[in-house]
Amino acid sequence: MAARRRQRSRQADLFPRSRRPVIAIEENHRLVQMTDEIDWTELQELVESIRRSKLKSEAGRPPRLRALTGALVFRATRTMTLRETEDQIRYYAPARYLCGLTETEWTPDANTIQDFEQLLGEDGIRRINEYVVKWAVEEKLADPAVVVADTTAQEAAIPHPNEMGLMTTFLAAIVAASKHVGGALKGFVAKTAGLVRGAKRKLREYRLFAKDKTKAAKNRMVAEMAMVVEKVHKHLAQALERGSAVRGRLRRYRKVAWAKLVHLQQTMGTLLPQIRYWLKTGRVAANKVINLHVPELYAIVRGKAGKAVEFGLKWGIARLRGGFLLATLGKDKRELEDSKFATRAVKDHIARFGKPPKGYAYDRGGWSQANVTELKELGVKQVGLAPRGRAKWAVRGKVKDKLVSERAQVEAGIGTIKCGKYGFNKPAAKSVDTMGGCGQRAVLGYNLNKLVRGLAERKGMVVVG
């Protein structure tokens, strides 16, 4: 017997309900105020200059820069996935207003938004953020005469790195990628099947029974696993060399899988000697690989309670009086050491605004007599580097109190961009470039929201949304 169909509403509408609702957007909505205040002509010119500097060819249809720039701004103001962004722009009236799409049914899809953000890159979004901060300076909401700086870590969304976990990831990744290459690596898959099964048994033994074993026994298990991985790595290198003749005939997913295998083989070639060094000396090797898929990530020793080490990228954050932030990405962990960034932040400030700040503060990590002298030579009149030990401050009295107060507030700004609203920490990114773009986008959203609130306060308006 057929199932009975569920009955619908027994009181039908006299007229069919419209599927094109008319919604009035409140004037004090945050996205409406943002749309009305931004000089879209100037912003589009900036975006177009960034885009042209990176394009290899002008072939294809011209992009809808107004809508895509609005989508970037929208994603900056709150954390959301690309699919959620597409859905919000399609159905959320303030988002359509921000993207300039209220008079059309077209909506950019998730792939288009992703391609646009990847084209801009970390440096492109940084230039947009600098444009917003300079706009805040023109509006007298930010004061470049007083600047404070600090460094922070952007944690990556990766598991805690350990030798056994990294080797297991390598084996799982090459097995998965080999299935998509096709017959080019058929011999490699058959030859290493037994080694992979043995590695699985060793991993199971390590995870289930290593807790009750001594450190020497654990190291012996890791060494045995390393021997298996070394054999698989050797077979993979030989297979890739033999299959190089058919590499040019690979297409689409097979081509991507081949590139992934080459990347994993090269990365494991760097990691294996580091594992051997750790087993031999008990010390972590320099420039240790902490993730096979994103080997550019590094460990950042912070010395914090409960979190001595963070894994990801290091950033330098400069804060203008008024609360607006400017971010600098360090792709190498030694690039933004406190002793170096204490002076670099002022040099970057001079490059952006044409003159040094009158007052500048940094914590004791950036203090040295050489840095104090260099900052004064750069033109900083009030150098507020917190001294170490018994050294004396270069400023005193009310000037010192003011700089100490400003210096404390940079921590609040860093904490805000790391909250769930902006998503600076642990972004859904699979490369260093994407992580950099996510970091700059979080700072951009923080600055835009702060700017809109400041402009609305002048009108006696409280923004909502």
N, C-alpha and C positions, 0 to 999 in steps of 0.2 A: 504493500500500500504506500502510495506516494506521501511524503511528508506535507503537512498542511502549511501553506504559506502564511508567514506572520502578517497579521492585519495592520494596515497603516492607520493614520489618523482618520477617525470617523467624521471629523468636521473639516471638510475640504475648504480651501480658500476660494473666495468668490472670484478673485482674479489670480492668475499665476504669479508666484512670488518672483520678483526681479533678481537676477543674478549679477546685476551691475549696481551695487549699492553706492549711494552718494554719502560721503563722510566729510564733515567739516573739521579741519585740523585746527586745534587751538593755537593761537598766535604765540603763547608762551611755551610751547613745546620745544624741548632742547634742540631737536633736529631742525625744526622750522627756523628758530633763531640762528642756528649755525648756517643754514642755507641762505638766509637773507643777509647775513653779515659777511660771508666769504666773497671776495672778489674773484668770481669764477673765471673771468677773462685772464687775469694775471696768473691764477693758479694753473689754468690749462696751458698757458704759454710755457710755464715752468715744466709741467709734465711733458709737454711736447718736445722741449729741448732735451730732457733726460731720455725720452724715448728715441729721438733721432740720433743721439750720441751712442746708442747701443744697437741700433738696427743695422743689419748687414745688407738689407735690400728693402726698397720701398714697394715691392710687389705686393699685390693683394688689396683687398678693400680697406679703406681708411677706418680706423677704430672709432667707436663712439666715446671719445675721451671724456666728455661731460658725465656720462653715466658711469663709466668705469672709475673715474676719479671720485665720484660720489660714493661708489661702492667701497673704495679703499678707505675713505673717511668714515663711512658707516662701520666697517669692520674694525677700524681703529678705536671707535668709541666704546665698544663692548666685545668681549670674547665670544666668537661663534665660528662654527665650521663653514666651509665654502658652500656646502649644500644648504645650511641654515641661512646663510647670507642670501643665496638665490631665492629661497622661499620667502624670506622677510621682504626683500625688494619687490617681489611679485605681489604680495598680499598686504603688506603693512603700509598704510597710507603715508605716514611721516617719512619712511625710508624711500618711497617712490618720489616724494617731494624733494628729498635731499639729492636724489640722483637725476632730477629733472625729467621724470617719466610720467608725470600726471596726465599728460595729453596723448599718451601712446600706450599700446598694449605690450610693447616689446620689453623684455627683461633680459639682462645679461645672465648667461648660465654660469655654473660653478667653474667649468673649464676655462671660460673666457676670463673670469676674474682672476683665477690662478695664474694663467699665462701673463696677464697684465702685471700682476705683482712680481712675478719672477723676472719679467723684463725690467721693471724698475730696480729691483734688487735692494740690498741693504743701503748702498750709497745713495740711490735715488730717493728712497723714503727719508733718509737722513736730510737730504736737501729740502724736501717738503717740510720736514719738522723745523729746520732752520728758518724757513720762510714764515712759519706760524709764530716762532719766537720773536723774530724781527717785527712782525705785525703787532705782537703784544708790547714790544718796546715802543713802537710808534703810538700806541694807544695809552701809553704811560701806565700800563699794568705790570710791566717788568722793568727793572732798573739794572742795566749792565754795568753800573759803577761799582756794584758789590757782587762778588762771585764767590761761591764755595764749591769744593769738588771732593769726590771720593771715588773709590772703586767698589765694584760689587760683582757677584757671580751670577750668571744665568745658567741655572741647572738644566741639563738635558733630560728628556724623557727616555732614559735608558735604565736597564737593571744595574744593580751594584756590580761593578766589575770584579771578577776573580778568575784565576787561571782555568779552572775546570769549566766554569760557565762560558768563557770565551772560546775554548776549544770545542765545546759541545755546539755552540752557535755556528762555528765554522763548518762542522760536519753536517748539521741540519740544513744550513744554507746551500752548501754545494750539492747535496742530494736533491733538494727542491729545484735548484736552478738547472741541474743536469737533465731533469725530466723534460724541460722545455726547450732544450737545445736540439733534440732529435737524435739522429743517427751519428752525428759528428763525434759524440763522446760515449757511444754505446759500449765500446771496449773498456773504458774507464769505469763505468757503472758496474759492469760485471766483475772487474778485477778487484774493486774496493768494497764489494758488498759484504764480504766476510769481515774485513777490517772495521766497517761501520757497525756491524752487529756486535763485534767484540768491544768496541768503544761504548756502545749502549750498556752492555753488561757492567763495564768498569764504572760508568757514570752512576748506574743504579746502586752498585756496591758502595760508592763514595757517598752518595746522598743518604743512604739508609743506615750505613754502619760506621761512617767516619767519625761520628760524634764521640764514640767511645774509644777512639784510637789516639795514639800519641801523635805529636807534631811530625816526628820522623816517619811514622807510618802513613800519615796523610801526604807528606811530600813524596813518599815512594809511590803512592797511588797516582799522584799528579804526574810524576816522571814516567810511569808506565803509559798513562794516557797521552803524554807528549810524544812518546815513541810511536804510538799508533797514528796520531795526527801527522807526525813527520812523514810517515810512509804514505799516507793518503795525499799529503801536500806534494810529495815527490811525484806520485802517479798523476796527479792533476796537472802539474807543470809539463810532464811528458805528453799527456793527452792534448793539452792546449797547443803545444808545439806541433804535434802531428796533425791536429785539426785546423791549423792556420790556413791551409790551402782552401778549405771550404768556407772559411769565415766570410769571404766576400759574397757568398751566395745566401747567407742567412738574412731573413727578413723579419720585421716586426718583433714579436715576442721572443723569437729565437735569438735575434740580434741583441736584445736587451739582456737576456739570460747569459749569453756569451760574455758580454761586458761585465756582468755581475761576477761571473766566475773568475775572470782575469783580475778584477778588483780584489776579490777574496784571496786569491792565490798570492798576490803581491803583499797584501796586508799581513797575512799569516807568515809570509817570509820575514817580515819585520818582527812579528810577535814571538815566534818560536825562540830566537836567541835571547829575547828578554825573559821568557819563562825559564830557560836554562840558567840564565844569570841569577834569577831570583832563587832557584833551587840550590844553586851553588853557594851564594853569598848571603841569602836571607834579606837582601836589599832590593828595592824597586829600581829598575833601570831608568835611566834618563829618557824623557819623552816616551814614556810607557803608553802603548796602545790600550785604551780602555773600552773601545767599542769597534767591532769589525766593520760595521756598516758605515760608521762616521769616524774614521780614524783620526780626524783633525781635532776631536775633542780632547780635553786634558783635565788632569786633576788639579784643583785649586785648594791649597791648604789655607783654611780660614782661622782655625784655632778657636772656633765658637763652642760654647757648651752644648753638647748633644749633637754637634755637626762639625767635626774637626776638618773634614774634607768634603768639598762639593765637586761634582763632575759636570763639566760643561764648558762655558766660555766666560772670559773676563771682560768686563765693561768699565769704562770710566764715565762718571756722571758729573756734569757741571750744573749748578743751580744758580740762576740769577735771582737777585732780590725781587720778591714777588711770587716766587715758587715755580717758575718755568724751568724745564730741564732740557739739557742737550746731552746726547749719548754718543760715546765713541767705543767702537768694538775693537777688542784686541784679539786678533786671530792667532797670536802666539802668546803663551802665558807670561813670557818675560817682557812683552811689549808694553804692558800697562802696570808695571810695578809701581808701588806708591812713590818711591823716590824719584821715578821718572815722570809719572803722570802729574805730580805736584807742579812741575814747571810746564809740562806740555799743555795742560789745561789753559794756562794763561796765553801761551803762544797760539793755540787754537782760537781763543777768545779775540785776540788781536786780529787774526786773519778774518774772523767773521764780522767784527764790529769796527775795525779800523783803529782802535786804540785800546790800551790796557785798562783793566778795572782800577778804580781808586783803592778799593779794599778787597783783599783776597784771603781766604781761610782754608786750611787743610788740617787733617789730624796729625798726630805725632809720627805716623808712618811715613809722611813726606818730609819730615824735618831733617835738615842738615844745614850747617852754616853756609855751605856752597849753594844750596837751594835758596836760602834767604838772600844771599848776595845776588844771585842770578835774577831773582824776581824783582829786586830793586833796580837792577840794570835794565830790566824789561819795562820799567816805568810804574810798577805797583808802589804806591806811597805807603799803604797800610798793609804790611805783610803779617798775617795772623797764623803762621804755622805753629801748631802746638809743639812746644819744645820737649825734648827727652831729658830724663835725668834732672840735673841741676842747672841746665841751660836756662837762660832768661828769654822771656817773650820779646819780640821786636816791637810790640805795641803795648800800651798799658791804659788803665783808666776806662772811660766810657767806650773808647774805640775797641779795646780788647773785649769788653762785655758784649758789644754789638756783634763783633765777628764770631765770638763763641756762640751766641744765640743763633746767628745765621747758619753756622756750621752744624749745629744740632738739627736744624730743620731739613737738611738734605737727607737725613735718614728717613724722615717721614715720607718724602717724595719717592725714595727708592722702595720703601715698603708698600706704597700705594700702587706703583706700576707692577709690583710682584703679586698683588692680590688677584683673586679670580676674575675680577671685572676686566682687567687689561691683559692678563695672561703672559706677562713677561717671562715667568718661570715655567719650565717644562712645557714648551709649546709643542704642538703636534707637527714636528718638522723632522725630515730625514736627511738633512744636509746642513752644513755650517752656514751656507748662504741663506737658506730658508730660516734658520734660527736667527741670523742677523736681521733679516727682514721682519720677523715676528717681534724682535726686541725693539727695533725702531718704530714699528707700528704701535706698540704698547705705549711708548713715550709720546708719540704723536697724538694718540687718543687722550692721554692724560692732559697734554697741553691744550688741545682743542676744547675739551670740556671745561677746563679752568678758564680759558679765554672767553667762552660763551657766557659762563656764569658772571664773570667780571663785567662784560658789556651789558648784560641784562640788569645787573645791579644799578648801573648808571641810569637806566630807564625806570627804576623802581619796580622791576619785574622779577618774579620768582619763577625760574624755569622748572618744568616738569618733564617726565618721560626719561 
